[in-house]
């Protein structure tokens, strides 16, 4: 069963069917888009009350594909009835919620997966293989930058609200953490950073039910609309220390600013002792290059995985779901991210939100 009738919900339905699973129901919160998605996907049983649906159907697996607001309640109901759970990122709205969810699945003994799906990017897998071959020496730094050029006047939606699970920390940082941990093999040990909302309010325009369908609000009409306060962190800079099994410490830097336009494409870079690997695009990559120290030449590297798809987002949902369902079926696959990875991501977000800038006194000439 899939809870969530938006982009992620649709993606997980395709992924589940791709491994031969029967999607017995789709749950949404708003009738019109939920029923429309059910018709699009050929799912006859569309529910508006996920609690009743889980109780009635007792599915083997519940996929939580909603914004973070209801995650804790859905996971608690599903795990309490013995359902295995795959939950989209972020796991919770804060570390306390995420910890509670880890405890829920542990008590119930069910399997659990966490949807940091961009770690399955084909280009990232190729980059990790190059790292393992020693192409750039010892990995020392991971860096990602995202400038999305989004309109400031967007209709108010869940992405603007921390309570509903909005913001860049909750919705984009998990991609970076998953990728950085995957390529480095390291575990987070420390963090610092800053985050802010950039805007104080947003106009209430047409409802947004699908993350693919953002539309700007007409500036001429904005003054006549209702406006709501924005508290979600829409801009953030985070530095994480990742410790590898051999004790080496990797510094991972992530910066995102949704309204800014970058001169160059968003990217993920892996800096090593002997060179750099550069992936164009973030969090989904479409080009891979490397350069050796002491040279000016960037060498293009073909992305050679046989299962490259024209839809990299769907590709991530497909691979995570396949690994998780194999484990649920007892076929042995435990390399996918779990709720414990989600808890660490939430702890990092909390620490960043509680960080404050350190004021400078500035230079003052000494008294004569």
C-alpha positions as CSV (number, residue, x, y, z in Angstrom):
1,X,0.0,0.0,0.0
2,X,1.2,3.5,-0.8
3,X,0.3,6.5,1.3
4,X,0.7,9.7,-0.7
5,X,-0.8,10.5,-4.1
6,X,1.8,12.9,-5.5
7,X,5.0,12.6,-7.4
8,X,6.7,10.2,-4.9
9,X,3.6,8.1,-4.5
10,X,3.3,7.6,-8.2
11,X,7.0,6.7,-8.4
12,X,6.8,4.1,-5.7
13,X,3.8,2.5,-7.3
14,X,5.8,2.0,-10.5
15,X,8.8,0.8,-8.5
16,X,6.7,-1.8,-6.5
17,X,5.0,-3.1,-9.6
18,X,8.5,-3.4,-11.2
19,X,9.4,-6.0,-8.7
20,X,6.1,-7.9,-8.9
21,X,4.4,-6.4,-5.9
22,X,0.6,-5.9,-5.9
23,X,-0.3,-2.3,-4.8
24,X,-3.6,-3.0,-3.0
25,X,-4.4,0.7,-2.3
26,X,-3.4,4.3,-2.8
27,X,-4.1,6.8,0.0
28,X,-4.3,10.6,-0.5
29,X,-5.5,13.5,1.6
30,X,-7.5,15.5,-1.0
31,X,-10.2,13.7,-3.1
32,X,-9.7,15.2,-6.6
33,X,-5.9,14.6,-7.0
34,X,-6.0,11.3,-5.1
35,X,-8.7,9.8,-7.3
36,X,-7.1,11.3,-10.4
37,X,-3.8,9.6,-9.5
38,X,-5.7,6.3,-8.9
39,X,-7.2,6.5,-12.3
40,X,-3.8,7.3,-13.9
41,X,-2.2,4.3,-12.2
42,X,-5.1,1.9,-12.6
43,X,-5.6,1.5,-8.8
44,X,-9.2,0.9,-8.0
45,X,-8.9,1.2,-4.2
46,X,-8.2,4.9,-3.4
47,X,-8.6,5.9,0.2
48,X,-8.7,9.3,2.0
49,X,-8.1,7.8,5.5
50,X,-4.8,6.0,5.7
51,X,-5.5,4.8,9.3
52,X,-8.6,2.9,8.2
53,X,-6.8,1.6,5.1
54,X,-3.9,0.1,7.1
55,X,-6.3,-1.4,9.6
56,X,-8.6,-2.9,6.9
57,X,-5.9,-4.2,4.5
58,X,-3.0,-5.1,6.8
59,X,-0.6,-5.0,3.8
60,X,2.9,-6.6,4.0
61,X,4.5,-3.2,3.1
62,X,3.4,0.4,3.6
63,X,5.3,3.0,1.6
64,X,5.1,6.5,3.2
65,X,5.3,9.0,0.3
66,X,3.9,12.1,1.9
67,X,5.6,15.3,3.2
68,X,7.1,14.7,6.7
69,X,4.2,16.1,8.8
70,X,2.3,12.8,9.2
71,X,5.3,10.4,8.9
72,X,5.4,9.5,12.6
73,X,1.7,8.6,12.8
74,X,1.7,6.6,9.6
75,X,4.9,4.7,10.6
76,X,3.5,4.0,14.1
77,X,0.2,2.6,12.7
78,X,1.9,0.5,10.1
79,X,4.7,-0.9,12.3
80,X,2.2,-1.6,15.1
81,X,0.3,-3.9,12.8
82,X,3.4,-5.7,11.7
83,X,3.8,-4.0,8.3
84,X,7.3,-3.4,6.9
85,X,7.8,0.3,6.2
86,X,9.6,2.3,3.5
87,X,9.5,6.0,4.3
88,X,10.4,8.9,2.1
89,X,12.9,11.5,3.3
90,X,13.0,13.3,5.6
91,X,12.2,10.6,8.2
92,X,10.8,13.1,10.7
93,X,10.4,16.8,11.2
94,X,13.1,16.7,13.9
95,X,15.4,14.2,15.6
96,X,12.9,13.4,18.4
97,X,10.3,12.3,15.9
98,X,12.9,10.3,13.9
99,X,14.2,8.6,17.1
100,X,10.6,7.6,18.0
101,X,10.1,6.0,14.6
102,X,13.4,4.0,14.9
103,X,12.1,2.8,18.3
104,X,8.7,1.9,16.7
105,X,10.1,-0.3,14.0
106,X,12.6,-1.9,16.4
107,X,9.9,-2.8,18.9
108,X,7.7,-4.3,16.1
109,X,10.6,-6.2,14.5
110,X,9.7,-5.0,11.0
111,X,12.1,-4.1,8.2
112,X,12.5,-0.4,7.4
113,X,14.0,1.6,4.6
114,X,14.6,5.4,4.2
115,X,14.1,7.1,0.9
116,X,17.4,8.9,0.3
117,X,17.1,7.7,-3.3
118,X,19.6,9.9,-5.1
119,X,22.4,7.8,-3.7
120,X,21.4,5.4,-6.5
121,X,22.3,7.9,-9.2
122,X,24.1,6.0,-12.0
123,X,26.8,8.7,-12.3
124,X,27.4,8.5,-8.6
125,X,27.9,4.8,-8.8
126,X,30.4,5.3,-11.5
127,X,32.2,8.0,-9.5
128,X,32.4,5.6,-6.5
129,X,33.9,3.0,-8.7
130,X,36.6,5.5,-9.9
131,X,37.3,6.4,-6.3
132,X,37.8,2.7,-5.4
133,X,40.2,2.4,-8.3
134,X,42.3,5.3,-6.8
135,X,41.7,7.7,-9.7
136,X,42.0,10.8,-7.6
137,X,44.0,9.4,-4.6
138,X,42.5,9.6,-1.1
139,X,39.1,11.3,-0.9
140,X,39.4,14.5,1.2
141,X,36.4,16.7,0.5
142,X,32.8,16.4,-0.9
143,X,31.1,19.6,-2.1
144,X,27.6,20.2,-3.6
145,X,26.0,23.5,-4.6
146,X,22.4,24.0,-5.8
147,X,20.9,27.2,-7.2
148,X,17.4,26.4,-8.5
149,X,16.2,29.7,-9.9
150,X,12.7,29.2,-8.4
151,X,10.2,32.1,-8.4
152,X,9.9,34.0,-5.0
153,X,6.2,34.4,-5.6
154,X,5.1,30.8,-5.4
155,X,1.8,29.7,-4.0
156,X,2.0,28.9,-0.3
157,X,2.3,25.1,0.2
158,X,3.7,22.5,2.6
159,X,7.2,23.3,1.4
160,X,6.9,26.7,3.2
161,X,6.0,25.2,6.6
162,X,8.3,23.3,9.0
163,X,5.3,21.7,10.7
164,X,4.3,20.2,7.4
165,X,7.8,19.0,6.6
166,X,8.9,21.8,4.3
167,X,12.2,23.5,3.6
168,X,15.5,22.7,1.9
169,X,17.1,21.1,5.0
170,X,14.3,18.5,5.1
171,X,13.9,17.9,1.4
172,X,17.3,18.4,-0.2
173,X,20.0,17.9,2.5
174,X,19.1,14.2,2.8
175,X,20.1,13.7,-0.8
176,X,23.5,15.2,-0.2
177,X,24.1,13.3,3.0
178,X,23.1,10.0,1.3
179,X,25.5,10.7,-1.6
180,X,28.4,11.9,0.6
181,X,28.1,8.8,2.8
182,X,27.8,6.5,-0.2
183,X,30.9,7.7,-2.0
184,X,33.0,8.2,1.1
185,X,31.9,5.2,3.2
186,X,32.0,7.5,6.1
187,X,29.6,8.2,9.0
188,X,28.7,11.7,10.2
189,X,30.6,12.8,13.3
190,X,30.1,16.6,13.6
191,X,28.2,19.4,11.9
192,X,27.8,23.1,11.8
193,X,26.0,25.4,9.5
194,X,23.3,28.1,9.1
195,X,19.8,28.1,7.6
196,X,17.1,30.8,7.1
197,X,13.8,31.2,5.4
198,X,14.8,34.0,3.0
199,X,11.2,35.1,2.7
200,X,8.8,35.9,5.5
201,X,5.5,35.3,3.8
202,X,4.0,33.6,0.7
203,X,0.7,34.3,-1.2
204,X,-2.0,31.6,-1.1
205,X,-2.7,30.8,-4.7
206,X,-3.7,27.5,-6.4
207,X,-3.2,24.4,-4.2
208,X,0.0,22.4,-4.8
209,X,-0.5,18.6,-4.7
210,X,2.4,17.5,-6.8
211,X,6.0,18.7,-6.4
212,X,6.5,18.7,-10.2
213,X,3.7,21.3,-10.6
214,X,4.9,24.5,-9.0
215,X,3.6,27.6,-10.6
216,X,4.4,31.2,-9.9
217,X,1.8,33.6,-8.6
218,X,1.1,36.6,-10.8
219,X,2.7,39.6,-9.2
220,X,-0.1,41.9,-10.3
221,X,-2.6,39.7,-8.4
222,X,-0.5,38.9,-5.4
223,X,-1.6,41.9,-3.3
224,X,-5.2,40.7,-3.5
225,X,-4.5,37.2,-2.2
226,X,-4.2,36.0,1.4
227,X,-0.6,35.6,2.6
228,X,0.8,33.1,5.2
229,X,3.9,33.2,7.3
230,X,6.9,31.2,6.1
231,X,9.1,29.5,8.7
232,X,10.7,26.7,6.6
233,X,14.5,27.0,6.0
234,X,14.7,27.8,2.3
235,X,18.4,28.6,2.2
236,X,21.1,26.7,4.0
237,X,24.9,26.1,4.2
238,X,26.1,22.9,6.0
239,X,29.5,21.4,6.7
240,X,29.6,17.8,8.0
241,X,32.6,15.8,9.1
242,X,32.4,12.2,7.9
243,X,34.7,9.6,9.5
244,X,35.8,6.7,7.3
245,X,36.3,3.2,8.7
246,X,40.1,3.8,8.6
247,X,39.7,6.9,10.8
248,X,40.2,9.4,7.9
249,X,38.0,12.5,8.2
250,X,36.2,13.8,5.1
251,X,34.8,17.3,5.1
252,X,31.5,17.6,3.2
253,X,30.1,21.0,2.3
254,X,26.5,21.6,1.0
255,X,24.9,24.9,0.0
256,X,21.5,25.5,-1.5
257,X,19.7,28.7,-2.4
258,X,16.4,28.1,-4.3
259,X,15.8,31.6,-5.6
260,X,19.4,32.2,-6.9
261,X,20.5,31.6,-10.4
262,X,24.0,30.1,-10.7
263,X,26.3,31.0,-13.5
264,X,27.3,27.4,-13.7
265,X,25.2,24.3,-13.4
266,X,24.6,22.7,-9.9
267,X,27.2,20.1,-9.1
268,X,28.7,17.6,-6.8
269,X,32.5,17.5,-6.6
270,X,34.8,14.9,-5.0
271,X,38.3,16.3,-4.2
272,X,41.1,13.8,-3.6
273,X,44.8,14.0,-2.9
274,X,45.6,13.6,-6.6
275,X,42.7,15.1,-8.4
276,X,39.0,15.8,-8.6
277,X,35.8,14.1,-9.9
278,X,33.1,16.5,-11.0
279,X,29.4,15.5,-11.4
280,X,27.2,18.1,-13.2
281,X,23.7,18.4,-11.8
282,X,22.5,18.0,-8.2
283,X,21.0,16.0,-6.7
284,X,20.6,14.1,-10.1
285,X,23.7,14.0,-12.2
286,X,24.0,13.9,-16.0
287,X,27.7,14.4,-16.6
288,X,30.9,12.9,-15.1
289,X,34.4,14.3,-15.5
290,X,37.7,14.2,-13.7
291,X,40.9,16.2,-13.6
292,X,44.4,15.3,-12.2
293,X,46.3,17.7,-10.0
294,X,48.8,19.7,-12.0
295,X,46.8,19.6,-15.3
296,X,44.1,21.9,-16.8
297,X,42.3,19.1,-18.7
298,X,38.9,17.8,-17.6
299,X,38.4,14.3,-19.0
300,X,34.9,13.2,-19.7
301,X,33.9,9.8,-18.3
302,X,31.1,7.9,-19.9
303,X,28.4,6.8,-17.5
304,X,28.7,3.1,-18.3
305,X,26.0,1.4,-16.1
306,X,23.7,-0.7,-18.3
307,X,20.5,0.3,-16.5
308,X,20.8,4.1,-17.0
309,X,17.3,5.4,-17.3
310,X,16.0,8.6,-18.9
311,X,14.2,9.4,-15.6
312,X,16.9,9.4,-12.8
313,X,14.4,10.2,-10.1
314,X,12.4,7.1,-10.9
315,X,15.6,5.1,-11.2
316,X,16.3,5.9,-7.5
317,X,12.9,4.8,-6.4
318,X,13.2,1.6,-8.5
319,X,16.5,0.5,-7.0
320,X,15.7,1.3,-3.3
321,X,12.4,-0.5,-3.6
322,X,14.0,-3.5,-5.3
323,X,16.6,-3.8,-2.6
324,X,14.0,-3.4,0.2
325,X,11.5,-5.9,-1.3
326,X,14.3,-8.5,-1.8
327,X,15.0,-8.2,1.9
328,X,11.3,-8.4,2.9
329,X,11.1,-11.6,0.8
330,X,14.1,-13.1,2.6
331,X,16.3,-13.0,-0.5
332,X,19.1,-11.1,1.4
333,X,19.8,-7.5,0.7
334,X,20.6,-5.1,3.5
335,X,22.6,-2.4,1.8
336,X,19.8,0.1,1.5
337,X,19.5,3.1,3.8
338,X,17.3,2.6,6.9
339,X,15.6,4.6,9.5
340,X,18.9,5.0,11.4
341,X,20.2,6.9,8.5
342,X,17.1,9.0,8.5
343,X,17.6,9.7,12.3
344,X,21.2,10.9,11.7
345,X,19.9,13.3,8.9
346,X,17.3,14.7,11.3
347,X,19.9,15.2,14.0
348,X,22.1,17.1,11.6
349,X,19.1,19.3,10.6
350,X,18.3,20.1,14.2
351,X,21.9,21.1,15.0
352,X,22.1,23.4,12.0
353,X,18.8,25.1,12.9
354,X,20.1,25.7,16.4
355,X,23.4,27.2,15.2
356,X,23.9,30.9,15.3
357,X,26.3,33.2,13.5
358,X,29.2,34.5,15.6
359,X,29.3,38.3,15.5
360,X,32.7,40.0,14.9
361,X,33.8,43.0,17.0
362,X,35.6,44.5,14.0
363,X,38.9,46.4,14.0
364,X,39.1,49.3,16.4
365,X,42.2,51.4,16.6
366,X,43.9,51.4,20.0
367,X,43.6,54.6,22.1
368,X,46.6,56.8,21.8
